[in-house]
Amino acid sequence: MSAALWPVTRRIAQTLDTTNGTDPHEIAMRLLKVTEEAGEAAAAYIGMTGQNPRKGTTHTRRDVANELCDVIIAAAVALHAMTPAPPAVLEAKLHAAARRLHPRPLP
């Protein structure tokens, strides 16, 4: 994971805190931003595959990758509002997800 992710997203979150506050509405907006970015990633994928015949192929794999990066950034910023230790929370979740990939031993 990028060493810059957490310091940069902390600065973004702090700027949002200062500019927009931290009331429940603002926190909801940060969560909705994740959804917005995910929608843009989906739209880019649709454009990459040419699934909309009216538009044709409009995006590249690089476009999709960039949109996915926006999803990750928005989620990291939102995570700062949910916990005082976002890196630890993500790391624990990441390891839990990896453990689910391995079959459990039979009793």
Buried (B, 14 or more C-beta within 10 A) or exposed (E): EEEEBBEBBBEBBEEBEEEEEEEEEBBEBBBEBBEBBBEBBEBBBBBBEEEEEEEEEBBEEEBBEBBBEBBBBBBBBBBBBEEEEBBEEBEEEEEEEEEEEEEEEEE
